[in-house]
Amino acid sequence: MSRVFLKCSEQFKRLFRNSLPTSDDNHILAYEATLLQRKNQFIMSTGGQQNFSSLQLKYSNTFEFYLRQCLNLHSTMSVRGIFDNIDLLMNRISEQTIILDDQKRESLESSLKKFDIPLICPPILCRRVSNMKKNESDSMLPLQTIDVLKKEKDTDVTVIDLLKSIAGERWIVLIGGPGSGKTTIARWLTCELSRILLNEQKNMVINDVDMGPARIPILIRIGEFAEWLENYPSSNLFDYIGHNTWMTQNYINSEFEILQDFVRHGHGLIILDGLDEVTTFEMYNRIHNQIHDFMDTYCMSNDFESPFDKEYLATATLGRSFRCENLTGGNIVILTSRIVNYTAKPLQSNLIFHYMIQPMNIEYLSNFIKQWCFHVQDEIIPLLIRYIPEIKKQQTKYRSIFDSKILIKRIESDKGLQSFVLNLSVLSIICTLFTQYGIDVLEKTRVQLYQQVVESMVQRWQIRRSVIPKDALISIFSDMAFYIHSRSSVGLMDELDLTHLCRLSLRRWYSQHSDGTNYNSTNIRQQTQQFMQFISEDAGIVAARALCVYGFLHLTFQEYFVCLALVNVDNCDQVEAINELVTRYLSLGSNFRLREPLNLALGWISLHWSFQNFDYFCIQLQSKTNLTNKHLPMGSLLFISAVDDLGCLPSESTIYSILNSLLEFEIDKTECVFEGRLLGGLDRLPIDIVINWCNHVFMKGDTTRSLKLLYILYWPIHYRRPLPQWITTQFCEVLWKQFDRYNYEIDTCIDRILMITSAVNHHCLPSPPNSLRVYLLSKTIRTQELHSSVLAALIVLYGDALCSIRDHDEQASLQFASRDSIKKLLVCDMRLTGDDNECERRFVTSEADLDVIEWIDAYPNAHRIAYENRKDMERWLTKISIVKLLEELDHGYIDKIEFSANANRITIKSYVEKAIADQTALPLVTAYTEATPFFSHINRDLAKLGSDFRFESARALLQLGHRDDEPPKDMGPHILAAILIYHPSLQPYYHTGKTFRGMNITSNDLECYVIGKIFMTRSFLSTTKNRQVAELFLDVSRRE
């Protein structure tokens, strides 16, 4: 008899006696029938559950190979770039000059360039969130962290507690900020489980925690799953299991069904890492639904309850609060995500347990530093002794480089640095810089820290005689980062695309910063080759992830270079340039993938601009004259989110305006929509500014605003222990002075705040001389000596010793043709172009431009690039109205063409106007074939950009603030191409089949045309279905 039946036997007895089932009884009976149906479906689909051992025996060879691959991929973490400058290292480890021969020096450099240390279990501290509510406003508000008031049911848990939760709960979501350790703990757990299975241990025990029966770990990067799903749109998450990769590396190469079989029979621990890495909202929703369906189908409990069943039904069925104590079977799923965007659409179920990673305390932080320094020292010191035996006598000096106590002591004494390094990713960088340069190199802001790493990398390249200018190199990284960040969920870029992007970036940089002496194709090719060579050898920031595939070593570096792309303006001293950047900044605020780069961008501006320009930027950022701020204080939210990254603050008046905009924004006159954000800003800003702002609000004499502020201040004072940092004597004095200035309601609120403050920390209260409070505090009075009435009066006046904490509902959030001149243009000689070792041939013009126009691409993967370009153009036709596209073509391109006669411009513009009026593309065909130079300009501009179109398209999207419903700027020729290719008015004229083209070509060049070779034409190519028409374009006098 099943456990479910036993638990419900009393219910059946009652139903038999009364014969009057209630509504709840009917629901429970229906639910029981659903559970039975699920059980029958499971038996029919699997033929009955197989145990773990039988599956292990069935796939014995692949099983062991898979586990060893898990260890290979996840047992270590790479440490790079600690000692790039060997001379600096020599000076730090020895007081005497050390001379190494070239061979030893090269070997030591190679060994220190990159090495692996054991993957350290992240010392994370989590908070179990009792109820993760859906908050749609979080999808548009630019915050990396969510300020959630801690509830009574929320509990803090350590890594050990988290392991116990995984052993006892089937459905877990782990959320945290960037670099907080989500991926690290996912990798560590995969590694530990794989090691246990390989050792054939009977019990799955990790850190003395019994993890229950054997389950095979399956770690899936959601970003890579999203990329796979693009290629296999009809597949699902279960289909991907077995084909899953880690940084493009396969786990298994055969018997892909092994992992699916383990999941099908309930023996898997599936970790889905990085829900936030999905690049678009559409794909996010699609992935979210895939995860929902997968958990609903393959991650049911032993009694076939789904995580998305109604909690009261599952609870009633189990006869207890729902919790999978001592799970004896069935899959376990763990999902990780950054906080951003997840709260906009969480997995809605009270049966799914959410854990939020908290900032590390000083104890956890110290343990991580000790382990990191120990493992790095364990790797490096033997190397130093091997190549420099004489340093054995100077152990005290070279061991001090790895002395974790020095770094820990510095962090403990510097509160600013301490708050900054409460993140695993940043802490790892801090440890690297400390080991490399010593304690004095540490800066306080993330922007300065990342800048230090970049400077170190550039210095290393200069030591290696790089011919690429420093600023040009940073420009390449910025363009690469923005392209990956906006286009790739996996954070990777193949060699072909990166080579093209590098050339384009260098051409653009030289055109803006050079007098032309270095701006030629040969130099750019050489510098591109050097760039690709350096990163293939591991540059320290970008490195090869697989064969011919590259990516940033960590998302934080990628986000820093995206930040540099965002703040790139021609002249920050010009008001127009600052206003343009403000508009761009605000337009990107709702893009959740760009929230962290936006924080860094504001920090960068605060460090590199003059105070006057930075202050003006902040003023414009929160100004209501900007349309973005008209209905939502987006600029103020962006500022508050970035406070921790600022190198300096704007003027106090500007900060007051920002805080006022958050305070004043309301749905009704009593509710502050952004209470949590406002309080987060008060916690991050200097205490004196917070107190002065509060006084500023009270001095305005606005009763409604003052009362709203007091209500906001009351709740953190009521709930937080210790009190917020801005609760000081000066703050209490400000409140004290407001007595009798307004009304009874405000006086009551002030009184409650001061009473709680006195009960928690009476030293915060002001002490006017000769007051009763000063007298009482100066005496030791036994309570037995006080009359009860006097004691009661004192409690009323100065607060009780206890403060009861009641549950409090959170405030509501904001739910939110053919011509002779064409023949002359396209019929031309073929010549060898590209790198010296390349064999592809391309059509080029005969003009001796510095930047030669290439008309046809014949390199590998040209067809893929052509497909990507056309997909980009197709999106324009589906997202943007034809009128907007034609207007951009008209004013953004045709108006800028230098026609020899203005009559030609008027003629072409008349066709565009007719196309707009008739909502058809037919007049554009006539405009192209009209006897004007228009077609010549179109084809030249199309060919100049060529396969680099996809990169320029990404930059155009940046200029529009990532809005895909507006036409791209400076892309007129491609807008025309997109309309001619995809507009439905031209579909009746489309032809698929054999066509002819007349063209003069040499015999040698003709040999390049072989069956199976694919050419990508960069411009329009005129062909005809009639061979005789094509022959009219042949110049027989030029035949060989």
N, C-alpha and C positions, 0 to 999 in steps of 0.2 A: 504494500500500500504506500503511495507516494507521500512525501512530506506535505505537499500542498493539500492533499485530501485529508490528512490527519489534522492539519491546522484548521481546516474548514468544517470538520465533522460537527462541531457544536452548532455551527450555522445551519447545517442541513437538518439537524435534530429539531431546531427551533422552527424551521420552515415546515417540517413534517407535522409538528404539533399545531401550529397556528394556521397553516395553509394560506397565510396572507403575506406574501413577500413584499418588502418595502422597495422603494425605488433603488436604494443602494444595493439591496440584495440582487435585484435584476441586473444591475451593472456588474456586480462581482461575478454572477453566474455567466454572463456574456463574456467577461474577461477570462474566466476559467476555460470556456469553450475556445477562445482565441489561443490560449496557451497550449491546449491539446492539439489544435490545428497546426501550430508552429512545430510542435514535437513530431507530428506525423510527417510534415513537409521535410524536416531535417532527416528523418529516417529514410524517406524515399529518395532524397538527393544524395545521401552518403552511403546508404546501405547499412547504416548502423555505425556508431562511433568506434574508430580504431584508437588504441592507446598509443602513447608517445613512443614506447619501445618498439612497437611493430612498425611504425613509420620510420623510425631511426634505422631499423634493420633493412627496410625496403630501399632506403636511399643512403646506405651506409657511406659510400665513397663521396658522394656530393655533399652529404651532411657534414662530414669532417672538413671538406674543402671550404664550405660556406663559413663555418665557424672560424677557421683559420684566417679566412679573408676578413672577417669582422675584426679579429685581433690585429691584423695587418693594417687595417684602415683606421682603427679607433684606439689602439693601445698607447699611442704616443701623441705628443703635441710638438710642433716644430718651433724652434727658437732660431731666429734669423737676425743677422745684422748687429750682433752685440759688439764685436770687435772688427769693424771694417778697416779701421786705421791701425795698422800694426805698430807704427811708430808711437802713436798715442798710448797703446797698450804697454810698450816697452818702458815708456817714461813712468807709467803708473806702477809697474811691478818691480822696478829696480831703480836704485839711486845712481847706479853706474850705467854707462852707455853699453848697450847690447848690440852686437853686430852678428847678423845672420847672413849666410851665403844665399844666393838667389834660389837655390833648390829648396833649402829648408824654409825660407821665407814663403815661397809659393805653396809648399805643402801645408804650412801652418795656416796661411790665409784660407786655403781651400777647406781645411778642417773646421775652422772657426766660422766660416761663412754661414753654414747652416748645420744644425744638429738637432737630434730629437731627445726629449726627456719624457719620462713616464707621464701619462695623462693624470693630472691631479684631480681627485674628487673635489668638485667645487664646494667650498664651505658656505653653502647658501642657507639663508634663513627665510622661511616661507610663512605666509599668513593664509590660513584656510578661510576662504570667503564663504559665508553661510548662504548668501543668495546673490548670485551674479545676475543683476537685472539688465534687460535690454535698454540701451540708451542711444537712440538714433542720432542725438546731437553729437556724439563722439565721432561719428563718421565725418563730420565737417569741421570740428573744432581742432585747432592745431596744437594739440598737446601730446607729449610722449608718455606722460604718466597721468593716471586718473586719481584725483584726490578723493578717496573714499573714506568717510568717517568709519572708524572701527566700531563694529557692533559687538554686543555682548557675546553672541554665539561665535564670533570669529576667534580663532586661536592661532598662536604662533607655533610653528613646527620647525624642527631641525631636519638635516638630511636623513638622520636615522628615523625620525618620525615619518618623513616622507616615504621612505622605503617601507615602513610598516603599513602606511596607507595604500601604497601600490600593491602590497601583499593582501590587503583586505578589501580593497575597493576595485571595481572593475573598470570604471570610466573616470578618467582624471584629465583635467586641463591644467597645464602649468603656464602661467602668464608672467611676464616681467618686462622690464625696459631693455633697450639695446645693450648687448654685452653683459647681461646680468648672469649668464651661465646656463641658459636653457639648453643650447646645443651641446655644451660641455657635459652637462649631466646626462643628456640623451646618449652621447657617445660613451661616456663612462659606464652607464648601466648596460649598454649593448656589449661592451667589452667584458664586464664582470660576468654577465650571464653566459657569454660564449666561453669564457675560461672555465667556468664551473661545468658546463656540458662537455667540454673536451677532456676534463679531468675525471669525468664519469662519477662525480660525487652524487651520493644518494639524495642529499638534501640541497636545495637551492638556497644557500646561506650567504648573505652579503653583509659584512660588518655586524655579524652576530644576529642578523635579522633573517628569520625563516621566510623565504619568498614563496613558499608553497610548492606545488608540483612543478615538474620540469615544463618549461615553455621556451620555445625558440625565439630569440630576439629578432625583430625585423624593423630596421630603422629606415624611414623614408623621408627624404627631403621633399617637402611639398613644392618647392620651386621647380625641382627637376620633374616631379610628377606633372606639374602644370605644362611644362614644355612638351612632355611626352603626350599629354592629352590633346595638345594642339595638332599633333601628327596623327593621333588615333581618336578622333572626336566621338566615335560611337562606343568607346571602351569605358571602363570604370576603374575605381581604385583597386578592386580585387584583381582585375586583369593585369594591373601594373605590378602587383606583388610577384616577385621572381625576376622581373625585368628591372627592378629598382636599382638605382646607381647612387654612388656617393662621389660628388665632384666628377661626374662622368665615368667613374670607374665601376665596373661590374662586380657584383658579389659572386655570381655564378655564371658559367658559360654554357651549361647544359642542364638538362632535367629541370627546366624552369618551374615545373609544376610542383616541385618539392615543397616550397614555401606555401603555395596555395593549399596543398594537402594538409599541412600542419594547421593552417588557419581554418580550413573547412571542418576539421575534426576538433577544433577548440584547443589547440596547443601552442598558441602564439602570443607573444607580448609585442604588440605593434606600437611603435613610436612614430608619430607623425610630427616632424619637426619643421617649424617655421611657416605657420599659416600666413604671417604678415609678409612673406616674400613674394606673394602674388602681386603682379604689377597693375592690374586693372580691377575695378569694382565688378565688372561683368565676370571675369575669371574668378574673383574671390567668391562671388555668389555660387558659381558653378562648382568650385572646389568644396565650398561649405556644404552644398547639397550632396556631393559625392561622399563626403565624410559622414554626413547624417545617414545616408542610405547604407553605407558600409557598416556602421555601428549597429544600425537597426537590424541588419541581416546576419552579420557574422559575429557580433559581440554581445550576444544575449547571455543571461545568467544560466545557471544549471537548470532552473525551472522554466527557462525560455522567456523570462521577462526581458523586455527591451528597455534601454535607457530613456526612451521617449514615451513609455507608457505613463499613464497618470499615476502620480505618486500614491494617492490614497488607495488606488486599486492594488498596486504592487504591495503596499504596506498591509492592506487587509488580507491579501492572499498569503503573505508570508507570516502574518500574525505578529509582526514586530516592525520596528523602525527599519527601513530598507537599508541594509548593509551586507555586503557579501563576505561575512566573516569566514576566514579560513577557506578561501576559494579552492575547491577540489578539482575544478576543471573549467574549461571555457576560456576564450580569449580575453586578454586585457588590452585596453587601448589607452595610450597617453598622447595627448595633443599639446604641442607647445606653440606659443605665439607671443609676439609683443602685445602690450596692452592696447596700443592704438588700433583702432578699427575693430578689434575683437568685441569690445563692449557694444559696438553698434549692431552686431549680429552674432551674439554668442550662441553656443549650443544650448537651446532652451530646454532645460530639464532640471528638476530638483534632485534627480537621481545621479547627476553628473557632478563630481566634486571638483571645485576650483581652488587652486593654490596660487597665490600671488607672491612672487619673489620679492623680498624686502631688501633694502640696503644692508650691506654687511656691517655688523658691529665691529668694534676694534679688536675683539678677540679673534673672530673669524678672519679678519683682514690680516692680523699678525701671523696666524697659522699658515695662510696661503703664501705670504712673503717668505716665511721660514722654509716651507717645502720647495718653493720655486728656487730660492738661492741655493739650497742644499743640492738639488738635482743639477742645476747649472754648474755649480762648483765641482760636482762629482764628474761631470763631463769635461770641463775645461782644464782643471789643474793637471791631470795626467798628461794632457796634450802639451801644456807648457813645460812640464818637467822633461818630457820626451825630446822636445826640440831645443829647450834651453836648460840643460842640466844644472847650470850654475845658480839658478834662482832657488834651488832647494834651501840655500842658506838664508833666504829672505822670506821665509814663510809668513811672518807677521805682516809684511807689506802687501804681498800679493793676495793673501787670504782676506785682507780688509776690503778688497774689491767686492767680495761676496758676503760681507758681514750684514746680515739682515737686521741686526739690532740697530745699526745706524739709520737705516731707512724707517724702521718702525718708530724709533724715537722721534724722527723728524715729523712723521705723519701725526703722531700723538700730540705733538706740540703745536701743530699748525692746523687750526680748525678748518680753514678754507681748503687746504689740501686734503684734509680728512674727508670732508663732504664730497670732494671731487673724485676720490679713488674708491668710493663705495660700490664700484662697478668692476666686475672681473676683467672685462676687456681693457678698460683704462688702467687698472692696476697692473696688468701684464706689461703694458707699455711703460708704465712708471718703473717697474722692476728692470726692464731692458735699459732704459735711459740711465738709471742709477748705476747699473753695472758697467755701462759703457763710458759714462762721463763723470760719475761721482754725484754726490748729493746736491751740489750747488746748481746743477743744470735744471733742476725741476722748476717748472712754471706752474701757475695756479689755474689757468683756464685750459679747456680742451683745445681751443684753437692754437694757443701757444705751444701746447704739447705736440699736437699733430704737426705744426709748423717745424718744430725742432726735429721730428723724425724725418720730415721731407728734406730739411736742410742737410741732415746727415746723409741721406740717400744721394742727394745731388752732389755733395762733397765727394762721395765715393766714386761717382761717375766721372767727376773732374779729375780725380786721381788716376782714373783709367784712361785719361786723355779723350774724354768725350768732346766731340765737335759741336754738339747740340747746345745752344745757349740755355742757361738755367731757366729763364722765363718761358722759352719755347717748350722746354721739357715739361714744365708744369702745365702749360697750355694743352699739350698732348694728353696728359693724365686727366685734366679737367674734361676735355671733350670725350675721352674714353669713358670716364665715370658717368657723365650725364647720359651718354648713349646707352650704356649698360643699365643704369638705374631706371631709365624710362622704357627700355625695350626688353630687357632680359630678366625673367624670373629667377633663373639659375645664377645670375651674376657672372656670366662667362661670355667670351667673345672669341671667335675663331681667328686664325692667323690671317686669312685673306681679308676679312673685314677690318682687322686691326691695322694691317698694312695700308689699306686704302685710307682709313681714318687718320693715320699718322701723316701720310703725305698731304692730305687735305688740311690738317691742322697746321703743319709747317708752312704750307703755302699761305694760309691766312695770316699766320703770325708774322712772316717775313713781309707781307704786303702792308702790314700795319706798323712794323717797328724797324724796317730796314730801308736804306737808301737805294736798294736794288742790287748791291754788289754781290750779295749771297743768294739772291732770289732767282735761282735757275733750276731747271729740272735735274741736272746732274747732281748738284749739291743736296737737293732734297732727297733724291734716291739714295745717296750715300748715307745721309743722316737717318733715313728710315731704316736702312739695313743695319746701322749701328744700334738703333733703338731696339729693333727686333732681336738682335744678337744679345744685347744686355739683358732683356727681360727673359729670354730663353735660358739664360744662365742664373736666373733668380735675382731680381733687382732689389728686393727688400720690401717693395710695396706691391708691385704687380709681378706675378710669376706664372709659369706654365702649370696648369692644373691637370692637363693630359696632353697627348700628342697634338700639337698645333692648336691648343685651346688655352686661353689665358684669362686671368681674373685677378681682382685685388685680393691680397692676403686676408683682409678682414673687411667686413662691411663698414666699419668706422672710417677706414681710410677712403673707401669709395665715397662715403657721404661727405668727407672733408673736401674732396676734389669736386664733387657736385656743388658744394658751397662756393668754391672758387669760381665755378662757371656761373653761378647765380649772381655774384657780386661784380662780375666783369662789366665795367662801364668805361666809356672813353675818357671822361673827365669828371671826377667826383666833386670838383670845385664849381661846376656849373649847375645852377638850379634846375635846368631842364633835365640834365642827366640824373640828378637825385630824384626828381619827380617820376622819371621814367622807371627807375629802379624800384621806387615805392609801389608803383602800379603793378610791376611784375611780381614783386614780393607778395602783395596782397592777393593777386590772382592765383598764386600757387598755394595759398594758405590752406585750402580745403583738400589738397592732394596728400593723402596720408603717407605716401611713400617719400614725400619731400619734407616732412615735418622736422626730422632731425637735421638735414642739411640747412633748412631755414633757420633753426636755432644757431647753428654754427656760423651761418652767413651774418646774422646780426652781431654775433660775437666778433667776427672778423672786422666788420665795419667799425665797431667800437674801438678796436685796437689800431686800425690803420688810417682812419679818417681823422681830420681835425675835430676837436670837441664841438665847434660851431656847426660843422656839416653833419656830424652824428646827431646832435640835438635837433637840427632841422629835419633830418630824416625821421626821427622818432615823433616829432610833432606832426609831420605829414602822414606818418604811419597810422596814427589814431584819429586823424582829422575826419570829421563827418562830411567834408566836402568831397571825399572820395566815395564813389558809388558803392564800393564793397563794404564800407563801414556804415552805410545809410540805414540798413536794416539789421546789422549784426556787428558788434565791435571787434571785427576780425583782427585789426591791427593791434588793439590792446591785448587780445588773447595771444597773439604771436609774440609780443614783447614779454608778457609774463612767462610764457613758456621758455624764453631764451635768457632769462635773468641770470641763471647760473653760469652761462657762457660769456657774459659780458666782461670786457676788460675794464670798463668804466661805465658809470651811469650817466644818463642825460641830466639836464637841470631838474631841480626839485619841482618846479612848476610843470614841466613836461610829465614827470611821474605822477603828480597830482591829477593831471588831466586824464592820464591812462587809467588810474584807479577809479576816478570819478565816472568814467564811461562804463566801467564794469558795474559799479554800484548803481548807476542810474538806469541801466538797461533792465527793463521789466516787462512782465506780461500784465500784471496789475500793480497797483501802487504799494502793495505790501510785500511783494515777493522779488527777491534778487535772483535772477536766473543763474548767474555765474558766481554764486556764493562760494563754491568749492575752489574755483579758479582764483577768485579774489583773495581768499584765505591763503592759498598757495603762494600768491604774490607777496602777501604780508610776511609769510615765513621766510621768503628768500631775500627780501629787501633789507637794507640796514635798519636797525631798530630805531635810530633817531628819525629817519625818514618816515617810518610807519607812524610814530607818535606825532610828528609834525603834521602829517596828512590828516590823522584823526582830529587833531586840534583845528586844522583848516576847515574840515567838514562842519564841526560844531560851531565855529565862529561865523559860518554863513547864516546861521539862525533859521535854517530850513528844518522845521519840525519833522516832516515826513522822511527826509533823507537821514537826519540824525537818528531817528528811531529805527530805520532800516539798518543802519550801520551797527547800532547797539545789538539788535537781534542777531546779526551776523557774528559779531564778536563774542556773543554770549555762549554759543554752542561749543567752540573749541575750549573755552575756559571751563565750561561745565564738564566736558568729557575727557580732555587730555590730562595725562599725568606723566611727566611734569607739565607745568603750565607752558603755553607758548612763550617763545623767547622775548616777544615784545611786551609781555606783562612785567613791567618794571615800576619803580616808584614814580618815575616821570609820567608814565602812562596813567597810573592811578590818580595822579594829581590832575591830569587833564580831565578825567571823568569827574573827579571831586568838584571841580570848578563849574560843572554843568548843573549841579543841584539848583533847583528853583529858577532855572533859566527858561524852561519850556513848560512841561505839564506833568501831571501825576504819573502818567504811563512811562515817560522817559525816566523820571526820578526812581520809579520802582525797578526798572531794568538796570539802571546804574547801581542801585542798592544791592541787587542780587549779584551782579558781577563782583562788586567789592567784598560782599560777604563770602563768596566762594574763594576769592583770592586770599582773604584773611584766614580762612580755614585751612587752605593748602599751604600758603607761604605768607605769613603775616608781615614778613620783612618787606614785601612789595608795597604795602600800604604807606601813604605819606604820613608823617608824624609831626604835625604842627606843635610848637612848644606850648607847654602848659595845658595840653589836651588831656582828657581822661585816659585816652589810650596810652599816652606816654607814661602817665602815672602808674597805670595797671601793669604795663610791661616792665617797669622798673622795680616792681615789688614781686615778692614770692608770696602769693596768697593761697592758702589751702582752701579747697572748695568747701570743706566742712565748716569753715568760718563764715561763709557767705550765706545769706538768706536765699532761699530758693527763688524768690521773686527778683532779687538783685541779679542772681545768676542768669535767670531767664532774660532779664533786660539786657545784660551784657552779650548774651548769645544773639539776641535780636539786633543789637548795635554792631557787633563785630564778627558775627558768623560762628557757626558751630564747628566742632572739631571733625565732623564727618560730613561727607557730601554724597548723597545718594545719586546713583547714575541710572537714569531711566532710558529705555529704548526710545529713539526719536526717529520719526519718519523723515527721510531726506526731502529737501525742497525739490519741486518739479524742475526738470531740465527742459531746454528747448528742443521739442520734438522737431527737425529741419531738412598735191595735184601736179600736175605736170607743167613745168615751164623750162625754157632753155637755160635760164640761170640756175635752176635746180640741178640740171644736168652738169653744168660747169662746176657747181659746188660739190656734188657727190661723186662725179666721175673723175678720179684723180689717181695719182701713182700710189702704189703700196710700198712702204718702207719698213725696215726693222726698227722697232721702238722698244722701250722698257729697259729692264736691266740687261747687262751684257750676257748673262747666262739664260735669258729667256728666249724662247723660240716662237712665241706667238707674234702674229703680224696684225697690224691695224691700219685702217684707212686714216690718213692724215692730210691736212691741207698743205699746200706748197709754201704758205707764208712762213716767214722766219720769226715767229713769235717766240718769246721766252718760254711761254707755257703752250706747248704744241697741242692743237685740237686733235683729239682721237675720235674717229667717227664710229669705229666698230671695236668691240671687245671680243676676244676669242680665247680668253684664259679659262682655266678650269672653274667650274661652278658658275659660269656666266649665266646659265639658265636659271640657277637658283636666285641670283641677285636680281635678274629681270623679273622673276616671279614676285620677290619681296617688294620691288619698286612698284609693280603694278597693283599689288595688294594695298600699298599705302595710298596710291591714287584712287583706288576703288573706294576706300574709306571716306575720302572727301565727298564723293557723290552720294554716299549714304548718310553722312553726318551733316553736310553743309548744303544750304539751298543753292540752286543754280544761279539765282540772282546775286547772292553774295560772291560766288566764285567769279562770275562775269564782271562784277564791279571791281574786284581786285585785279583781274586781268586788264581791265580798262585803265584804271587809275594807278595801279601799282606796277604796271609793266609797259603798256602801250604809250602812256604819257611820257615814259622815260626813254623810249627809243629815239635815237637821233636820225630821223628821216631826212633825206636830202631835200625833200619838198614837203611843206606842211599839208599839201593837198592829199598826200599819201596817208598821213595820220588821220585826217578827217574821213577818208574813205574807209579805212579799217575800223575806226570808232563807230561809223554808221552801221556797219554789220553787227558789231557787238551790241549796240543799242537795239537793233532789230531782234537779236537773239534774246535780249532781256524782255522786250515787249511781248514776243511770241512764245517765250518759255521753251525754246527749241535750240538745238545745236546746229541746224542746217546752215544758217548764215555764216557760221564760223568756217565751214568748209569752203564757202565762196571767198571769205576773207583770206584764207590761206592760199588759194589759187589765183587771187587777184594779181594783176601786173604791178606789184609794188615790192619793195625790198622786205616786206613783213615776213615772208616765208624764210628768207635768208637769215634774218635776225633770230627767228624761232629756232631754226635748226642749229645755228652756231651755239646758241645759249644752251640748248638741250645737250649738245655734244660736249660742251665745256664741262658741264656738271657730271654727265654720264652716270657711271655706277656709284658715284659719291652722292647721288640724290638722297639715299636713305639717311645719310648722316646730316645733310642740310635740312632734311625734313624734320629730324629730331630737334635741330637747333631752332627751326621755325616754330615748333611746338613750344619750346622754352620761351620764345619771345611772346607767345600768346598766353603764357601762364598755364600751359597744359590744357587749354580749352580746345576740344576737337570739334566744336560747332562753329568755329570761325575760320575763314580762309587763311592759309599760310601766307606770310609776307615774303615778297621777293621770290616767288615761285611761279611767276606768270606763265612761262613756257610749259611747265608741267601741269598747271591748271588747264591750259588748252588741251594738252595731250590727254589728261584724265577725262575731260568732257567728250572729246572725239572718240575715245575708246569705250566709255561706259554709259554715255547718256542714252536713254531708251529711244529718243527720237531718231537715232542713227542705226538702230538695230536692223531695220529692214534692208539696209545696204551692206550689212556684214557679209563676208564671204570666207568660207573655209575650203581650201583646195589649192590646186596648182596655179601659180601666177608667174609672170615673166618680167624681167628687168633687163634693159640694155645697158651695158657698161663696158668700157675699155679696160683691159687688164693684160698684164704680161704673162707669158707662159710660165715663168718661174712662180709668179704669184698665184697663178691658177692652180698650182700643185697643192696650195694650202687648202683648197676646197675639196674635201674628201667626205664621203658618206659617213654620217655619224658625228661629224664635228659640228658644234653649235656656236653660232655667232650672235652676239647681242648688239643690235643697232642702237646707237645712242640718240639718233634723230629720227624724224619721219623718213620713211623709205618708199619712194614711188614705185609701184609695180602695176601690172595690167594683166587681165585675163586673156588678152589678145597678143599673141606672139609678134604679129606684124607691127603692132604699135610700139612694142619694146624695141624692135630693130631700128626704128626711126631715131633712137637715141645713140646708135652706134656711130663712131667716127671711123669709117673704113680707111681713111688716109693714114691713120696712126697704127694700123695693124702691122705686126712683125712679118 
